């Protein structure tokens, strides 16, 4: 009897896990994550790109480095981390944003990270590895080691913020678009649905079942905030599938330890790169000021 009950619970949890992964990744796509666009055109000689690798604990990771022509050296830099529900997407999603940032004088490192399961903590460690590699080799890239910032979108915002809070990655300022910063919160039906789905995709378990709750807490940037974290700018749409409370609660926690944290709510329901037209200019202005 006990054994049948145990297997019944396991089967139910597996069903929830499968359904949550399917629904969550579909929700991200339907909320406005675009397919990779054709490479944006640049003025001749204004931007050069190079596809390079950075070392990780499981093999090389891929990144594209965008360099402005005639840049001041050493230049400020931005590490960009794409979204896609932790299971989809690539750095191609941020190609347009990378080119526009480069046109403003930044060197941009647009990175990929491992998408296959198990995703936690490997994905955030990939982001950490990329940042540390760029920081260590700043002179080789012609960038200032103390003027490197970050931009993460959706799941990429989660991984970037986990890197700077839990991992103390050496970034001077960071920006998040529609990021999940607490994988445990279940105060409303929307929060509960999100936390279960996010845990299912990123952690590979159901957050309401122990020990997944502990894993979800450890994978939540909000749980690792400490004095000395870099200044942050956060965006979220007013009525998108990502609860706006993810942004406001994270900002409040950062402010509680003295870290500058600004928030901007975009009208409507667009998600992350879908509101790039409204968010990119203030993002670059923030990074120009802080780096």
Beta strands, then each sheet from edge to edge (+ up, - down):
strand 1: 47-56
strand 2: 59-68
strand 3: 75-81
strand 4: 107-111
strand 5: 143-153
strand 6: 173-177
strand 7: 231-237
strand 8: 261-266
sheet 1: 1+ 2- 4+ 3+ 5+ 6+ 7+ 8+
end
